[in-house]
Amino acid sequence: MISSRCVAVRASHLCRKVIEDNYGKKDKACEKAIKALYVDLDLEAIYRTYEEMSYQKLKAIIEDQTLLPHHLFGAMLTKIYKREK
């Protein structure tokens, strides 16, 4: 198990090793190691921040364009924003 966040440069080789040793293997221990790394890196929060920024950017683009009805793209954006899978 990884005890510290793998964000520091010194630990990046450890992160890479964990991924190389465990990713894509049908083994419960490997799956657990990858999930622990995911948590250590706080990837869900990083993704949520990215998703929110992307949403706001796309929303602004949709509102600024004049060629197509706003509701057309707005409906598609609403369908994919904050989806779980």
C-alpha positions as protocol buffer text, in pm:
chain_id: "A"
residue {
  index: 1
  type: MET
  ca { x: 0 y: 0 z: 0 }
}
residue {
  index: 2
  type: ILE
  ca { x: 120 y: 351 z: -74 }
}
residue {
  index: 3
  type: SER
  ca { x: 143 y: 566 z: 236 }
}
residue {
  index: 4
  type: SER
  ca { x: 192 y: 910 z: 78 }
}
residue {
  index: 5
  type: ARG
  ca { x: 60 y: 1095 z: -223 }
}
residue {
  index: 6
  type: CYS
  ca { x: 250 y: 1019 z: -542 }
}
residue {
  index: 7
  type: VAL
  ca { x: 254 y: 1379 z: -651 }
}
residue {
  index: 8
  type: ALA
  ca { x: 609 y: 1446 z: -535 }
}
residue {
  index: 9
  type: VAL
  ca { x: 877 y: 1388 z: -796 }
}
residue {
  index: 10
  type: ARG
  ca { x: 1060 y: 1147 z: -567 }
}
residue {
  index: 11
  type: ALA
  ca { x: 754 y: 923 z: -548 }
}
residue {
  index: 12
  type: SER
  ca { x: 664 y: 931 z: -917 }
}
residue {
  index: 13
  type: HIS
  ca { x: 875 y: 622 z: -988 }
}
residue {
  index: 14
  type: LEU
  ca { x: 678 y: 439 z: -718 }
}
residue {
  index: 15
  type: CYS
  ca { x: 350 y: 536 z: -886 }
}
residue {
  index: 16
  type: ARG
  ca { x: 477 y: 414 z: -1221 }
}
residue {
  index: 17
  type: LYS
  ca { x: 592 y: 87 z: -1064 }
}
residue {
  index: 18
  type: VAL
  ca { x: 252 y: 32 z: -902 }
}
residue {
  index: 19
  type: ILE
  ca { x: 80 y: 91 z: -1236 }
}
residue {
  index: 20
  type: GLU
  ca { x: 319 y: -130 z: -1432 }
}
residue {
  index: 21
  type: ASP
  ca { x: 289 y: -411 z: -1179 }
}
residue {
  index: 22
  type: ASN
  ca { x: -87 y: -400 z: -1130 }
}
residue {
  index: 23
  type: TYR
  ca { x: -282 y: -226 z: -1406 }
}
residue {
  index: 24
  type: GLY
  ca { x: -503 y: -443 z: -1627 }
}
residue {
  index: 25
  type: LYS
  ca { x: -459 y: -763 z: -1426 }
}
residue {
  index: 26
  type: LYS
  ca { x: -757 y: -969 z: -1320 }
}
residue {
  index: 27
  type: ASP
  ca { x: -647 y: -998 z: -960 }
}
residue {
  index: 28
  type: LYS
  ca { x: -813 y: -852 z: -650 }
}
residue {
  index: 29
  type: ALA
  ca { x: -481 y: -742 z: -497 }
}
residue {
  index: 30
  type: CYS
  ca { x: -382 y: -565 z: -819 }
}
residue {
  index: 31
  type: GLU
  ca { x: -719 y: -395 z: -839 }
}
residue {
  index: 32
  type: LYS
  ca { x: -685 y: -284 z: -478 }
}
residue {
  index: 33
  type: ALA
  ca { x: -337 y: -138 z: -545 }
}
residue {
  index: 34
  type: ILE
  ca { x: -462 y: 63 z: -845 }
}
residue {
  index: 35
  type: LYS
  ca { x: -763 y: 190 z: -651 }
}
residue {
  index: 36
  type: ALA
  ca { x: -536 y: 295 z: -363 }
}
residue {
  index: 37
  type: LEU
  ca { x: -317 y: 484 z: -608 }
}
residue {
  index: 38
  type: TYR
  ca { x: -627 y: 650 z: -753 }
}
residue {
  index: 39
  type: VAL
  ca { x: -724 y: 765 z: -404 }
}
residue {
  index: 40
  type: ASP
  ca { x: -368 y: 873 z: -314 }
}
residue {
  index: 41
  type: LEU
  ca { x: -351 y: 1088 z: -626 }
}
residue {
  index: 42
  type: ASP
  ca { x: -698 y: 1229 z: -556 }
}
residue {
  index: 43
  type: LEU
  ca { x: -786 y: 1170 z: -920 }
}
residue {
  index: 44
  type: GLU
  ca { x: -1160 y: 1199 z: -866 }
}
residue {
  index: 45
  type: ALA
  ca { x: -1128 y: 1555 z: -735 }
}
residue {
  index: 46
  type: ILE
  ca { x: -889 y: 1644 z: -1016 }
}
residue {
  index: 47
  type: TYR
  ca { x: -1134 y: 1505 z: -1272 }
}
residue {
  index: 48
  type: ARG
  ca { x: -1431 y: 1688 z: -1115 }
}
residue {
  index: 49
  type: THR
  ca { x: -1240 y: 2017 z: -1133 }
}
residue {
  index: 50
  type: TYR
  ca { x: -1151 y: 1950 z: -1497 }
}
residue {
  index: 51
  type: GLU
  ca { x: -1511 y: 1853 z: -1574 }
}
residue {
  index: 52
  type: GLU
  ca { x: -1648 y: 2173 z: -1418 }
}
residue {
  index: 53
  type: MET
  ca { x: -1400 y: 2395 z: -1605 }
}
residue {
  index: 54
  type: SER
  ca { x: -1478 y: 2218 z: -1933 }
}
residue {
  index: 55
  type: TYR
  ca { x: -1851 y: 2250 z: -1873 }
}
residue {
  index: 56
  type: GLN
  ca { x: -1826 y: 2624 z: -1809 }
}
residue {
  index: 57
  type: LYS
  ca { x: -1610 y: 2673 z: -2118 }
}
residue {
  index: 58
  type: LEU
  ca { x: -1848 y: 2475 z: -2342 }
}
residue {
  index: 59
  type: LYS
  ca { x: -2149 y: 2652 z: -2195 }
}
residue {
  index: 60
  type: ALA
  ca { x: -1992 y: 2991 z: -2280 }
}
residue {
  index: 61
  type: ILE
  ca { x: -1915 y: 2876 z: -2635 }
}
residue {
  index: 62
  type: ILE
  ca { x: -2273 y: 2754 z: -2680 }
}
residue {
  index: 63
  type: GLU
  ca { x: -2415 y: 3081 z: -2554 }
}
residue {
  index: 64
  type: ASP
  ca { x: -2183 y: 3290 z: -2774 }
}
residue {
  index: 65
  type: GLN
  ca { x: -2252 y: 3112 z: -3103 }
}
residue {
  index: 66
  type: THR
  ca { x: -2541 y: 3226 z: -3320 }
}
residue {
  index: 67
  type: LEU
  ca { x: -2563 y: 2962 z: -3594 }
}
residue {
  index: 68
  type: LEU
  ca { x: -2768 y: 2700 z: -3412 }
}
residue {
  index: 69
  type: PRO
  ca { x: -3029 y: 2708 z: -3135 }
}
residue {
  index: 70
  type: HIS
  ca { x: -2869 y: 2714 z: -2790 }
}
residue {
  index: 71
  type: HIS
  ca { x: -3105 y: 2448 z: -2656 }
}
residue {
  index: 72
  type: LEU
  ca { x: -2974 y: 2196 z: -2911 }
}
residue {
  index: 73
  type: PHE
  ca { x: -2622 y: 2191 z: -2765 }
}
residue {
  index: 74
  type: GLY
  ca { x: -2739 y: 2272 z: -2414 }
}
residue {
  index: 75
  type: ALA
  ca { x: -2946 y: 1954 z: -2407 }
}
residue {
  index: 76
  type: MET
  ca { x: -2647 y: 1743 z: -2516 }
}
residue {
  index: 77
  type: LEU
  ca { x: -2419 y: 1910 z: -2264 }
}
residue {
  index: 78
  type: THR
  ca { x: -2669 y: 1850 z: -1985 }
}
residue {
  index: 79
  type: LYS
  ca { x: -2682 y: 1479 z: -2073 }
}
residue {
  index: 80
  type: ILE
  ca { x: -2307 y: 1429 z: -2035 }
}
residue {
  index: 81
  type: TYR
  ca { x: -2232 y: 1670 z: -1751 }
}
residue {
  index: 82
  type: LYS
  ca { x: -2171 y: 1493 z: -1418 }
}
residue {
  index: 83
  type: ARG
  ca { x: -2272 y: 1156 z: -1550 }
}
residue {
  index: 84
  type: GLU
  ca { x: -2160 y: 859 z: -1350 }
}
residue {
  index: 85
  type: LYS
  ca { x: -2068 y: 625 z: -1633 }
}
